[in-house]
Amino acid sequence: MDKKTPEKMIQIADAMIKKITPAEVMNDNKEYLIIDVREAEELHSGGKVENAINIPRGLLEFKLRPSENLSEDTPILVYCAAGLRAALAGQTLKELGFNDVKNLGGFDDWVKAGGKIDT
């Protein structure tokens, strides 16, 4: 089995998951399930994207999967502090069967773009 570096893993995930900018999301009328994949402690320092749910990256496989309450076609945005964990989380969600997953990048990018937050 080929060993992968973290950089290679992120490169593979980036190729699988479309990136979307905060401006694109704010100008889009689509209703997204927004998932903050940072650790809970990280949210205390600055909040989270408005209406986002927090599921740390390491728990996604156990907390989220397509079901009768959550369609595999549900539009999903994932973000973290800088976008790297979000890329890996997006890949995981694709592997779990979700079809419409996008990487919003980092929380700071959202804030700098004037996005609404919950504190």
C-alpha positions in Angstrom: 0.0 0.0 0.0 1.3 3.5 -0.9 1.9 5.7 2.0 0.5 9.2 1.7 1.8 12.4 3.3 -0.7 14.8 4.8 0.0 17.1 1.9 -0.8 14.4 -0.6 -4.0 13.6 1.3 -5.1 17.2 1.2 -4.2 17.4 -2.5 -6.4 14.4 -3.3 -9.3 15.8 -1.2 -9.0 19.2 -2.9 -9.3 17.5 -6.3 -12.5 15.8 -5.1 -14.3 18.7 -3.4 -15.2 21.9 -5.2 -14.2 25.1 -3.4 -16.7 27.9 -3.0 -16.0 31.5 -1.9 -17.9 33.3 0.9 -19.2 35.8 -1.8 -20.6 32.9 -3.9 -22.4 31.5 -0.9 -23.8 34.9 0.1 -25.0 35.6 -3.5 -26.5 32.1 -3.8 -30.1 31.5 -2.8 -29.4 27.8 -2.1 -30.1 26.5 1.4 -27.1 24.7 2.7 -26.4 22.4 5.6 -23.3 24.2 7.0 -20.8 22.1 9.0 -18.0 23.6 11.1 -15.5 20.8 11.4 -13.3 22.6 14.0 -13.0 21.3 17.5 -15.5 22.8 20.0 -12.8 24.8 21.8 -12.0 26.7 18.5 -15.6 28.1 18.3 -15.3 29.9 21.6 -12.7 32.3 20.3 -14.7 33.8 17.5 -18.0 32.1 16.9 -19.2 30.2 13.8 -20.9 30.8 10.5 -24.5 31.7 11.1 -26.7 28.5 11.4 -23.7 26.2 11.1 -23.6 23.0 13.1 -20.4 21.9 14.8 -19.3 18.3 14.0 -15.5 17.9 14.5 -13.8 16.3 11.6 -13.0 13.2 13.5 -16.6 12.5 14.3 -18.2 13.0 10.9 -18.4 9.4 10.1 -20.3 8.7 13.3 -22.6 11.7 13.3 -23.7 12.2 9.7 -24.8 9.9 6.9 -27.5 9.9 4.3 -30.9 8.8 5.8 -34.6 9.5 5.4 -34.0 12.8 7.4 -30.9 13.8 5.4 -30.8 13.2 1.6 -27.6 12.3 -0.1 -28.4 15.3 -2.4 -28.5 17.8 0.5 -26.2 20.7 -0.4 -23.5 20.8 2.2 -20.8 23.3 3.0 -17.8 22.4 5.2 -15.4 24.8 6.7 -12.7 24.9 9.4 -10.0 27.4 10.5 -8.0 27.5 7.2 -9.8 25.1 4.8 -7.5 22.0 5.1 -9.6 20.0 7.5 -12.6 21.1 5.5 -11.2 19.5 2.4 -10.6 16.2 4.2 -14.0 16.4 5.8 -15.6 17.0 2.4 -13.9 14.0 1.0 -15.2 11.9 3.9 -18.8 13.2 3.2 -18.4 12.2 -0.5 -17.2 8.8 0.5 -20.3 8.5 2.9 -22.5 9.1 -0.1 -23.3 12.8 -0.1 -23.2 14.3 -3.6 -23.3 18.0 -3.2 -20.4 18.9 -0.9 -18.4 22.1 -1.2 -15.4 23.5 0.8 -16.1 27.0 2.1 -12.5 27.2 3.3 -11.6 29.0 6.6 -13.8 30.8 9.1 -11.6 33.9 8.9 -12.3 34.2 5.2 -16.1 34.1 6.0 -15.7 36.9 8.6 -13.5 39.1 6.3 -16.1 38.8 3.6 -18.7 40.1 6.0 -20.5 36.8 6.5 -23.0 36.6 9.4 -21.8 34.7 12.5 -23.3 33.2 15.6 -21.2 33.9 18.8 
